[in-house]
Amino acid sequence: MRTDGQSLRWLVQKWFGSAPARGIRVTRTIPVKSKPFRGVCVETTQSDRDLVIFFFRHDDGSWSVLPPSARRPMFSVCV
């Protein structure tokens, strides 16, 4: 599933629907040095079951359910 450049609101409506039964609760998370992911946890209750999805924010400002790829050391050669 491609969600490049999508807003968090658009993704929440896509995954949870436009009118969840008991509302949506968004919990911000604080990045930890060992896991520098930025994101939010979105929760709701539908049909007597809890639905929780974690959305990750990428460096380009887009949101996704997939975490950003790990940064790897790079080098370049100038000739």
Secondary structure, DSSP 8 states (H G I E B T S, - for coil): ---TT--HHHHHHHHH-SS-TT--EEEE---BTTB--EEEEEEEEETTEEEEEEEEE-TTS-EESS-------------
